[in-house]
Amino acid sequence: MIFPAIDLKNGQSVRLYQGDFSKDTLIETTPEKQAQKINAAGISALHLVDLDGAKAGKPQNLDVVKKIRDSFSGIIEIGGGIRNIAALQQYLEMGINRVILGSVALKDPEFTKKALQEFGAEKIVIGVDGTDSKVAVSGWLEQSNVLMSELIEKMITSGAKHFIVTDVKRDGTLQGANVELLIKLQTLFPQANIIASGGIRDLRDITELRSKGIKDAIVGKSLFEGTLTLKEIAEVNTIVS
């Protein structure tokens, strides 16, 4: 499944370059219109990121997320600043299908384990972001010394199945996905679903990833630049489903 991404900042849809909050490009002032356009193209999967929430440590764009949920038919997942049960439940009660735990998976593994036990691996997705195979946290503003593989292994032990792996250096660059990293992690953890994120340029990148066992991916900049179309995503998703 290919998930088009909408990144939220100050109630608007933007794209960042390599996760840099100062390098944002405005995509849409009314994000729910962007979601409706994606839906109208026959795509029923959407990836949301609350950029302000990731920075602040708690959800910051709830009103916009609710408008998107009310106007979009299909699976919606969201990440950014979800660091306690209250925030997690708020999204699930709103009708969000999957909640992504990123920084908190590293900083508070006990909470993450509790969330996985309470809501299950289909509701709780683990976001593994970083550079040079090491995990970055707090909206990518802090770099840790923990290897992505170490975090994934620990989270699998806690009951996780789905992992969104983002190479921060490639995010928003259209340089292509870090195929080597993704394949390495999928090979290390065959029981996990490694989801590609960061740098995906076009349909050829998606086809290459799928040929190597990476079935799911998140795309953003490529849609904005037109190197990948909603029609192409809809066709891929139809084949997958």
C-alpha positions in Angstrom: 0.0 0.0 0.0 1.3 3.5 -0.9 0.3 6.3 1.5 0.4 9.8 0.2 1.6 12.1 3.0 0.3 15.4 4.3 2.6 17.2 6.7 0.8 19.7 9.0 2.4 22.9 10.2 0.4 25.8 11.6 -2.8 24.3 10.3 -1.5 24.1 6.7 0.0 21.4 4.5 3.7 21.8 3.9 6.8 19.9 2.8 10.1 20.0 4.6 13.6 19.5 3.2 15.6 16.9 5.1 13.4 17.5 8.1 14.5 21.1 8.5 11.6 23.1 10.0 13.1 26.3 8.5 13.0 24.8 5.0 9.3 24.4 4.4 7.2 24.7 1.2 3.5 25.5 1.4 1.5 22.8 -0.4 -2.1 23.7 0.6 -3.6 26.2 3.0 -6.7 23.9 3.6 -5.3 20.4 4.1 -8.7 18.7 4.0 -9.0 19.8 0.4 -5.8 18.0 -0.4 -7.1 14.9 1.4 -10.3 15.1 -0.6 -8.3 15.3 -3.9 -6.3 12.2 -2.9 -9.6 10.3 -2.0 -11.2 11.4 -5.3 -8.3 9.8 -7.2 -9.3 6.4 -5.8 -6.8 6.3 -3.0 -8.0 5.1 0.4 -4.8 5.4 2.5 -3.4 8.6 4.0 -0.3 9.4 6.1 -0.5 12.5 8.3 2.4 14.1 10.3 1.7 16.8 12.9 5.1 18.6 12.6 4.2 21.1 15.3 3.2 18.2 17.6 6.5 16.4 17.0 8.4 19.6 18.0 6.1 20.4 21.0 5.7 16.9 22.3 1.9 16.9 22.1 -0.7 17.1 19.3 -1.0 20.7 17.9 -3.3 20.3 14.8 -6.3 18.4 16.2 -8.9 20.6 14.5 -7.4 20.1 11.1 -6.9 16.4 11.6 -10.6 16.1 12.5 -11.6 17.9 9.3 -9.4 15.6 7.3 -10.9 12.5 9.1 -14.4 13.8 8.4 -13.7 14.3 4.7 -11.6 11.3 3.9 -12.9 7.7 3.4 -10.3 5.1 4.1 -7.3 4.4 6.4 -5.6 7.3 8.1 -2.5 7.1 10.1 -0.9 9.9 12.0 2.3 10.6 13.9 3.9 13.6 15.7 4.0 14.3 19.4 1.9 11.3 20.6 3.6 10.5 23.9 0.9 9.5 26.3 -2.3 7.3 26.4 -4.6 10.4 26.4 -3.2 11.7 23.1 -3.3 8.2 21.6 -6.9 7.6 22.6 -7.9 11.0 21.4 -6.9 10.2 17.9 -8.4 6.7 17.9 -11.7 8.0 19.2 -11.6 10.6 16.4 -11.6 7.7 14.0 -7.9 7.6 13.1 -7.0 4.1 12.2 -3.3 3.9 13.1 -1.2 6.0 15.5 2.5 6.3 14.9 4.8 6.3 17.9 8.3 7.7 17.1 10.4 9.5 19.7 8.5 7.9 22.6 9.4 4.4 21.4 13.0 5.3 22.1 12.5 7.5 25.1 9.7 5.6 26.9 9.7 2.0 25.7 7.5 0.9 28.7 4.7 3.3 27.6 5.1 2.0 24.0 4.9 -1.6 25.1 1.8 -0.8 27.1 0.2 0.9 24.1 1.0 -2.1 21.9 -0.5 -4.5 24.5 -3.6 -2.4 24.9 -4.4 -1.5 21.3 -2.5 -4.0 19.3 0.1 -3.9 16.4 -2.5 -2.9 13.8 -3.3 0.3 15.7 0.2 1.2 16.9 2.9 1.8 14.3 6.5 2.5 15.2 8.2 5.4 13.5 12.0 4.8 13.1 13.6 8.0 11.7 17.3 8.9 11.5 20.5 9.1 9.6 23.4 6.8 9.2 21.3 3.9 10.5 20.9 5.7 13.9 17.6 7.0 15.4 16.7 10.7 15.5 14.0 12.0 17.8 11.9 15.1 18.7 10.9 16.0 15.2 14.4 14.9 14.0 15.9 17.7 16.1 17.9 15.3 18.2 20.2 12.5 17.0 20.7 9.5 19.3 23.4 6.8 19.2 20.9 4.0 19.1 20.9 1.9 15.9 17.6 1.6 14.0 18.0 -2.2 14.2 18.3 -2.1 18.0 15.1 -0.1 18.3 13.2 -2.4 15.9 14.3 -5.5 17.7 13.2 -4.1 21.0 9.8 -3.1 19.7 9.2 -6.4 18.0 9.8 -8.0 21.5 7.1 -5.6 22.8 4.6 -6.7 20.1 5.1 -4.3 17.2 4.8 -5.3 13.6 4.7 -2.2 11.4 7.8 0.1 11.2 7.9 3.3 9.1 11.6 3.7 8.4 12.7 7.2 7.3 16.1 8.2 6.2 16.1 11.9 7.2 18.9 12.8 4.8 16.7 11.7 1.9 13.4 13.1 3.1 12.1 15.7 0.7 15.1 15.4 -1.7 13.8 13.0 -4.4 17.1 11.2 -4.4 15.5 7.8 -4.1 14.8 5.7 -1.1 17.6 4.2 0.9 17.0 0.8 -0.5 20.1 -0.7 1.1 19.0 0.3 4.6 15.4 -0.9 4.0 16.4 -4.2 2.6 18.9 -4.8 5.4 16.2 -4.2 8.0 13.6 -6.3 6.3 16.1 -9.1 6.0 17.1 -8.8 9.6 13.4 -8.8 10.7 11.4 -10.9 8.2 8.5 -11.0 10.7 8.2 -7.2 10.5 6.6 -5.0 7.9 9.2 -2.4 7.0 7.5 0.7 5.4 9.7 2.9 3.2 9.7 6.6 3.7 12.0 9.4 2.5 13.3 10.2 -1.0 10.9 8.2 -3.1 11.0 9.8 -6.6 8.6 7.9 -8.9 6.9 4.7 -9.9 10.2 3.0 -10.7 11.4 3.5 -7.1 8.2 1.9 -5.8 8.5 -1.0 -8.3 12.1 -1.6 -7.2 11.1 -1.6 -3.5 8.3 -4.0 -4.1 10.5 -6.4 -6.1 12.8 -6.5 -3.0 10.0 -7.3 -0.6 9.1 -3.7 0.6 5.4 -3.6 0.0 4.4 -0.4 1.7 5.7 3.1 1.2 5.0 6.8 2.0 5.3 9.5 -0.6 5.2 13.3 -0.4 7.5 15.5 -2.4 7.2 13.3 -5.5 3.5 14.1 -5.7 4.1 17.8 -5.3 6.8 17.8 -8.0 4.7 15.6 -10.3 7.3 12.8 -10.7 4.6 10.5 -9.2 0.9 10.8 -9.8 -2.2 10.0 -7.8 -3.4 7.9 -10.7 -0.2 5.8 -10.5 -0.5 5.3 -6.7 -4.2 4.3 -7.1 -3.2 1.7 -9.7 -0.4 0.3 -7.5 -2.8 0.1 -4.5 -5.4 -1.7 -6.5 -2.9 -4.3 -7.5 -1.7 -4.7 -3.9 -5.2 -5.0 -2.5 
